[in-house]
């Protein structure tokens, strides 16, 4: 069996720390306390368990056709990274399961070019990614923001995703309890950096 890439460790009673630790030894690990250990090492119990991660994932050159319908888990999604299906949520705050993700050159559309205005099918939805690049995908769905990620991601970049009419589809950040925020394209970030360097 492979050694897990990280160890998930947590102080249970006071929840003073919740941290991912790269193991140097498959049977032991060391954590350096940043606070007074008298408050963290008394009679509290804690848990340590393996944090299995996907190191690299590339999804490219696919044709993904969705049925415009609504199921028990919601409408179908073209590409979705999910950590806890069915709403069985563990406390994953601060952890990233998918380390490096590239989603490119995919076509995501309704099957047989059907159209549906009421079902909010999503093309790409990212969750718990450390570094992700979503580029050159063609997404033809009724929803206005079919490419998105939520607040549990570290670094997500979007580049040249379009619909069949050639219109640019910007990625969107969906914060918990708030409206969607459109994200800048990589070209915009480069142009901004170039402009700032000329000042």
C-alpha positions in Angstrom: 0.0 0.0 0.0 1.2 3.5 -0.9 2.1 5.9 1.9 -0.5 8.8 2.0 0.8 12.1 0.7 -0.3 14.0 3.8 -1.6 13.2 7.3 -4.7 14.9 8.6 -4.2 15.7 12.3 -6.6 17.6 14.6 -6.9 18.4 18.3 -10.4 17.3 19.1 -11.4 18.8 22.5 -10.5 22.4 21.9 -10.0 22.2 18.1 -6.9 24.4 18.5 -5.3 23.0 15.3 -6.4 21.3 12.2 -3.5 20.7 9.9 -2.1 18.7 7.0 1.4 17.3 7.6 3.6 15.8 4.9 4.9 12.5 6.4 8.6 11.8 6.4 8.1 8.4 8.0 5.1 6.1 7.2 4.7 5.2 10.9 5.4 8.5 12.7 5.2 12.3 12.3 6.2 15.4 14.2 4.3 18.6 14.8 5.9 21.7 16.1 3.6 23.6 18.4 3.3 27.4 17.8 1.5 28.1 21.0 2.1 27.3 24.7 2.0 23.4 24.8 0.4 23.5 28.3 -2.9 24.5 26.7 -2.6 21.9 23.9 -1.1 18.8 25.4 -3.1 18.3 28.6 -5.6 15.5 28.8 -7.2 16.2 25.4 -7.5 13.5 22.8 -7.0 13.9 19.1 -7.2 12.0 15.9 -4.7 11.3 13.2 -5.6 9.8 9.9 -4.3 9.5 6.3 -5.2 12.3 3.9 -5.3 10.7 0.5 -4.8 13.1 -2.3 -5.0 13.1 -6.1 -1.6 14.5 -7.1 -2.2 15.2 -10.8 -5.4 15.1 -12.8 -5.8 16.0 -16.5 -9.3 15.9 -18.1 -8.9 16.8 -21.8 -10.3 16.2 -25.3 -13.7 14.8 -24.2 -17.2 15.4 -25.5 -19.6 15.4 -22.5 -23.3 15.4 -23.2 -25.8 16.2 -20.4 -29.4 15.3 -20.2 -31.4 18.4 -19.2 -33.1 16.9 -16.2 -33.1 17.1 -12.4 -32.2 14.0 -10.2 -32.1 13.4 -6.5 -28.6 15.0 -6.3 -29.6 17.9 -8.5 -29.0 18.5 -12.2 -26.3 16.6 -14.1 -22.8 18.2 -14.1 -20.2 17.8 -16.8 -17.0 17.7 -14.6 -17.3 18.0 -10.9 -14.7 17.6 -8.2 -16.4 16.7 -4.9 -15.0 15.5 -1.6 -18.1 14.4 0.4 -20.9 13.1 -1.9 -24.4 13.0 -0.5 -23.8 15.8 2.0 -21.8 13.6 4.4 -19.3 16.4 5.2 -16.2 15.9 7.1 -14.3 18.9 8.5 -11.9 19.5 5.6 -11.2 23.2 6.4 -7.8 24.1 5.1 -7.2 20.8 3.2 -6.9 20.4 -0.5 -7.6 16.9 -2.0 -6.8 17.6 -5.7 -3.3 19.0 -5.9 -2.8 19.8 -9.6 -5.8 19.9 -12.0 -6.0 20.7 -15.7 -9.3 20.7 -17.5 -8.9 21.6 -21.2 -10.2 21.2 -24.7 -13.5 19.6 -23.6 -16.9 20.1 -25.2 -19.8 20.1 -22.7 -23.3 20.4 -24.1 -26.8 19.0 -23.9 -27.4 15.6 -25.6 -28.8 16.0 -29.1 -28.4 19.8 -28.8 -31.5 19.9 -26.6 -32.3 23.2 -24.9 -33.5 23.6 -21.3 -34.0 27.0 -19.7 -35.2 25.9 -16.2 -32.7 23.2 -15.2 -29.4 24.8 -14.1 -26.9 22.3 -15.5 -23.3 23.2 -14.7 -20.4 22.4 -17.0 -17.5 22.5 -14.6 -17.5 22.8 -10.8 -14.3 22.6 -8.7 -14.1 21.9 -5.0 -10.9 21.4 -2.8 -8.4 22.0 -5.6 -4.9 23.4 -4.8 -3.9 24.5 -8.3 -6.3 24.3 -11.2 -6.3 25.5 -14.8 -9.5 25.5 -16.8 -8.8 26.4 -20.4 -10.1 26.1 -24.0 -13.3 24.4 -23.2 -16.5 24.8 -25.2 -19.5 24.9 -23.0 -23.0 25.2 -24.4 -25.5 25.2 -21.5 -28.4 27.5 -20.6 -26.9 28.7 -17.3 -25.1 32.1 -17.5 -22.0 30.9 -15.4 -21.5 27.2 -16.3 -17.8 27.2 -15.2 -17.3 27.8 -11.4 -15.4 27.0 -8.2 -16.1 27.6 -4.5 -14.2 29.0 -1.6 -12.5 25.7 -0.8 -10.0 26.1 -3.6 -6.6 27.7 -3.4 -5.6 28.8 -6.9 -8.0 28.5 -9.9 -7.2 30.1 -13.3 -9.4 30.4 -16.3 -8.4 30.9 -19.9 -10.3 31.1 -23.2 -13.4 29.1 -22.3 -16.2 29.8 -24.8 -19.6 28.8 -26.0 -20.5 27.6 -29.6 -21.1 31.2 -30.7 -17.5 32.1 -29.7 -18.5 34.2 -26.7 -16.1 34.2 -23.7 -17.3 32.4 -20.6 -15.5 33.8 -17.5 -15.1 31.5 -14.5 -17.1 32.3 -11.4 -16.3 32.1 -7.7 -19.3 31.0 -5.6 -18.7 32.1 -2.0 -20.9 30.5 0.7 -24.0 32.6 1.1 -23.1 35.2 -1.4 -23.6 36.1 -5.1 -21.2 34.7 -7.8 -18.1 36.7 -8.5 -16.7 36.6 -12.0 -13.0 35.8 -12.1 -10.4 37.5 -14.4 -9.0 35.6 -17.4 -5.3 34.8 -17.4 -4.8 37.3 -20.2 -6.3 40.0 -18.0 -4.0 39.1 -15.2 -1.0 39.2 -17.5 -2.1 42.6 -19.0 -2.6 44.0 -15.5 0.8 42.9 -14.4 2.4 44.3 -17.5 0.6 47.6 -17.0 1.8 47.8 -13.4 5.4 47.1 -14.4 5.3 50.1 -16.8 4.3 52.5 -14.0 
